Amino acid sequence: MSPPKAMNDVLVAGAGPVGAVCALALRQQGIAAQVLEAQPEDARVDTRTLALSHGSRLILERLGVWAQLDDATPITRIHVSQRGALGVARLSAEEVQVPALGYVLPYASLTAALKRALANAGIAVDYGVAVTRIESGSEMASLHAADGRVHAAPLVVVADGGRGDTAPAPKLERDYDQTAVVCEVQTELPHANQAFERFTPEGPAALLPKGDRYALVWTASREDAGRIAQLPDGEFLAALYRHFGGRQGLFLHASPRKTFPLKLAWTGSEAAARVVRVGNAAQTLHPVAGQGFNIGLRDAWELAGLCGDTSREALGSAAMLAAYARGRRMDVMGGVGFTDFLVRLFSNDIAPLRRARGVGLLALEVFPPLKTFVARRMLFGARG
């Protein structure tokens, strides 16, 4: 059988936010992309909550998507503390001179807006196409689907969240033995667009303003998380108050809880010629400080920009992908190191570390240049 002919410059495996942003950004660069998605078009709506940085908002604005997201709740202030010890730091959008430090919105809202943008841009999306094998050649890479079809292009972008059968073994992996319990909670006091990051020996707990409620991410050990998630509502709210404290008054209501295991897995951007991995397909981070998803959007944006600066003959070449990996290394490894450092530093009750953490939070609070440095890294990545 003769090899398949390339019909597009780029094939994108995965129609989630990172894959969709990549395809839209490629179209802005004048590069034709086709998107393949393993899930059917009418798949069940994802109920997760996303925290977007200001830098991610800028990307979505440039793609014409942000204006459609009318249910994004801005975060104008972040309160950082550790339970049972001194040390508080407060970050504000005004200090960094941005309209908001970040935004909280339903995953489904962003995917729906991106789906409309793909359709309006005339970008083809083939749903229900599960990729079982990827082969790299000297001139193109081919995606082999479960239905027997083969798709080929000079460049393949894997943006499937690392869920596909083609994921290689991570180069760096860490099991934190932690699980996130997530839900929405109503507090006695209004959130006033303030988020909380509360560090405890069991793991961080985050409250993110979402509509008139908070999105909760409560990190606990794998064993405790299962027990916490199964508590009746009244017992769950009381346990959350004891765990988090009373800065927002009482916790009044909670939605059904879900749990997600947490780990670090870094696969890297480097791959065989013609294939590159982006987003969670390249790195999965702990959710502390909300870095992982935003790094994935920057992966997609910067890859598209590099493709636009590359000649058609060199698109997908080993030299181009090596340049992409070099350009992303500082941002990605900075995010990996930052989140891993926070989890390992704060998820313990060792007295000397507890005191050192308090000193660090105090320094962050009283030293404006340090506060601005940390805030800009959170908003824009390592180049912020």
Secondary structure, DSSP 8 states (H G I E B T S, - for coil): -------SSEEEE--SHHHHHHHHHHHHTT--EEEEESS-TT------EEEEEHHHHHHHHHTT-GGG-TT-EEE-EEEEEETTSS-EEEEEHHHHTSS-SEEEEEHHHHHHHHHHHHHHTT--EEET--EEEEEE-SS-EEEEETTS-EEEESEEEE-STT-STT----SEEEEEEEEEEEEEEEESS--TTEEEEEE-TT--EEEEEETTEEEEEEEEEHHHHHHHHTS-HHHHHHHHHHHH-STT--EEEE---EEEEEEEEE--S--STTEEE-GGGTEE--SGGG-HHHHHHHHHHHHHHHHHTS-GGGTT-HHHHHHHHHHHHHHHHHHHHHHHHHHHHHSS--HHHHHHHHHHHHHHHH-HHHHHHHHHHHHH-TT-
